[in-house]
Amino acid sequence: MKTILLYGDSNTWGFNPDFTCREDMRFAREERWGGVLQAQLGAGWNVLEEGLGGRTTTLEDPAAPGRSGLSLLAPIVQSHQPMELLVFLLGTNDMKNTYRASEADIRRGMELLIQNALNPYWWDTRRPPKMLLISPTHIQDTGVHDFIDASSARKSRNLAAHYEQLAREYGCGFLDAATVTGPSAREGLHLDRAGHAALGKAAARVVREMLE
């Protein structure tokens, strides 16, 4: 069984931007991009979802502790080892205007995640897994969220180039999610059902190229 760990935010958790009640706030497993990836890969693969709403690369939210991706990365990946692939899909929350982070700041945050995950002493086998870096979809300033503005949208359009360069430098796979899907047209931040399906299928193609 090949294990793949998805380390992300609310889009990996499966937040439904069109939810109307508590029961449909989260997409079902088979609708989330992780579930789509699992279905595409089929038997012999185990896709684990570690998504948390508000998770950033390295930034902490005083109002919601535990959102720094770096602070929780070690115990999470170590609890799920061994794994063939570690997938990062983070950076959207870093672009909130409350953090005032630049594209360079977000790139550095992602670089710290990769550098730490490459530490052989994090792994019982002393062999880090392969890694896939997915850059987020483009944020839309729809006015629904007061923490998203034109600056956030601009940063999201520029982030893929930074992530692609990081992937080359550290030998990671790369996928620009914005080339295959976008966020909800109404809400501008989270993937809808069609977006999850598109991302899951695109991720499956990249994963096969990396691992088969």
C-alpha positions, 0 to 999 in steps of 0.5 A: 500500500502506497501512502500519500499525505495531503497537508493543507488548509480548508480546501483540503479539509473540504469546506463547502463555500455554498453550505446552507446548514451544519450538515453540508459544511464539509464536502463528502470524502468522495467529493473532496479533491483528496477523495477524487485523487484516491478514486483516480489512483485506485487500489494499492494507494492510501490518500490521507487528508490533513486539512485544517481551516486557516492553516498557513505555511508558518504564520500564527493567528492569535485568535486561532492557535495552531494554524502554523503549518510548520509548528504541527508538521513534524508530529503529523508526518511522523504519525503517518510514516512511512509514506511515499509522497508528501503533498503541500497545498498551502499559502492561501491563508498567508495572503489574508490582509491581516498577515500583511505577508508578501509573496517573498514571505509566503515563499520563504514559509513554504521553503521552511516547510520543505527544508524541515520535511527533508530532514532525515532525522524526522523519519525513522527510515532516515529517508524523506518521502518524495514531495509534491508542491501545489500552488493555490488557485487564484483568490478573487476579491468578491467582497464576501470576506473582509480579510481578502482584498485586491492585494490578496488577489494580486499575490495569489496570481504571482505565487505559482512562479515562486512555488515552481522555482522552489520545486525545482530547487528542492527536487519536488513535483509541482502543480499549479492548481490555477491552471486546472480550476478556480475558487467558487465564483460567488465566494472567491476563496474555496473550491466548489465541487467541480473545482475539487474534481478538477484538482483531484484528477490533475493531481492524480496525473502528476502523482502517477508521473512521480511514483509509477 
